[in-house]
Amino acid sequence: MKQRPSPRTRLHDRHYDFGKNQLTKSRAIVRVIFRTRQQMNAVAQALSPELFRPGGDRARARIFVRGRQLSLHFEAKDSTALRAIMSSCLRMLAASLNVSTSLIQLEGSYQPSKSDKSAE
C-alpha cells in the first residue's frame, strides 16, 4: 500500500541530505529567506557540492528548501566539528549571496545600448 506524502514532501519541496550516520551531540539550524525562489535555488545548488563530499565523518549538513526559505541543518559529534562545518557552509552561503545580489543589481541597472537594440 502506498503511503500518502506528507506536506513536507510536495513536489516543490526539495531535501538535500548528505552524510552517513546520525550525529546528535551538537546541532544548529540556520534559516535564510530569499527574495525569489530562483535566487534560493541558485544558492542551494552552489552549496550542494560542498555538502555532498564532507571532509570527514564527524559532522554533516543538510539543506531543506521550502518556498523561498533555505534551512541548513548541522549535526556534529562535538562542538569543534560543528563550528568547522558551520563556518565552511556559512562562508559559501555568504559568497553565493554576494554573487547573486551583485548579479541582480547589475541586471537591474543594465541599460541596453543602441547597438543591442539594433541587433534584435
BELRABEL-V369435 format. One record per residue. N is the residue number from 0. RES is the residue in one letter. SS is DSSP state (H for helix, E for strand, C for the rest). OMEGA is omega in radians with two decimals (none if undefined). D_LAST is the distance of its C-alpha to the last C-alpha in whole Angstrom. Layout:
# BELRABEL-V369435
N_RES_SS_OMEGA_D_LAST + N_RES_SS_OMEGA_D_LAST
This chain:
# BELRABEL-V369435
0_M_C_-3.12_56 + 1_K_C_3.07_52 + 2_Q_C_3.10_52 + 3_R_C_-3.11_50 + 4_P_C_3.11_47 + 5_S_C_3.13_48 + 6_P_H_-3.11_45 + 7_R_H_-3.08_44 + 8_T_H_3.07_43 + 9_R_C_-3.08_41 + 10_L_C_-3.08_37 + 11_H_C_3.11_35 + 12_D_C_3.07_38 + 13_R_E_-3.13_38 + 14_H_E_3.09_41 + 15_Y_E_-3.11_41 + 16_D_E_-3.11_44 + 17_F_C_-3.11_45 + 18_G_C_-2.99_49 + 19_K_C_-3.03_52 + 20_N_C_3.11_55 + 21_Q_C_3.07_56 + 22_L_C_-2.96_56 + 23_T_C_-3.06_58 + 24_K_C_-3.13_59 + 25_S_E_-3.12_57 + 26_R_E_3.03_54 + 27_A_E_3.08_51 + 28_I_E_3.07_48 + 29_V_E_3.12_45 + 30_R_E_3.12_42 + 31_V_E_3.08_39 + 32_I_E_-3.07_37 + 33_F_C_3.09_33 + 34_R_C_-3.11_31 + 35_T_C_3.06_29 + 36_R_H_3.14_29 + 37_Q_H_3.11_26 + 38_Q_H_3.14_28 + 39_M_H_3.13_31 + 40_N_H_3.11_30 + 41_A_H_3.14_29 + 42_V_H_3.12_32 + 43_A_H_3.11_34 + 44_Q_H_3.10_32 + 45_A_H_-3.12_33 + 46_L_H_-2.99_36 + 47_S_H_3.11_37 + 48_P_H_3.13_38 + 49_E_H_-3.09_40 + 50_L_H_-3.11_42 + 51_F_H_3.14_42 + 52_R_C_-3.13_44 + 53_P_C_-3.09_47 + 54_G_C_-3.12_49 + 55_G_C_-3.12_52 + 56_D_C_-3.14_54 + 57_R_C_-3.08_55 + 58_A_E_3.05_52 + 59_R_E_3.11_49 + 60_A_E_3.08_46 + 61_R_E_3.09_44 + 62_I_E_3.02_41 + 63_F_E_-3.14_41 + 64_V_E_3.12_38 + 65_R_E_-3.09_38 + 66_G_C_3.08_36 + 67_R_C_-3.10_34 + 68_Q_E_3.06_37 + 69_L_E_3.11_38 + 70_S_E_3.06_42 + 71_L_E_3.12_43 + 72_H_E_-3.13_47 + 73_F_E_3.04_49 + 74_E_E_3.13_52 + 75_A_E_3.11_54 + 76_K_C_3.14_58 + 77_D_C_-3.06_59 + 78_S_H_3.12_57 + 79_T_H_3.11_56 + 80_A_H_3.10_54 + 81_L_H_3.12_53 + 82_R_H_-3.11_52 + 83_A_H_-3.11_50 + 84_I_H_3.09_48 + 85_M_H_3.13_47 + 86_S_H_3.14_46 + 87_S_H_-3.09_44 + 88_C_H_-3.12_42 + 89_L_H_3.03_42 + 90_R_H_3.09_40 + 91_M_H_3.11_38 + 92_L_H_3.14_37 + 93_A_H_3.13_37 + 94_A_H_3.12_35 + 95_S_H_3.11_32 + 96_L_H_3.13_32 + 97_N_H_3.13_31 + 98_V_H_-3.12_28 + 99_S_H_3.13_27 + 100_T_H_3.11_28 + 101_S_H_3.12_26 + 102_L_H_3.11_23 + 103_I_H_3.12_23 + 104_Q_H_3.10_24 + 105_L_H_3.13_21 + 106_E_H_3.14_18 + 107_G_H_-3.10_20 + 108_S_H_-3.10_20 + 109_Y_C_3.07_16 + 110_Q_C_-3.13_15 + 111_P_C_3.12_11 + 112_S_C_3.14_12 + 113_K_H_3.13_10 + 114_S_H_3.08_9 + 115_D_H_-3.13_7 + 116_K_H_-3.12_6 + 117_S_H_3.13_5 + 118_A_H_-3.11_4 + 119_E_C_none_0
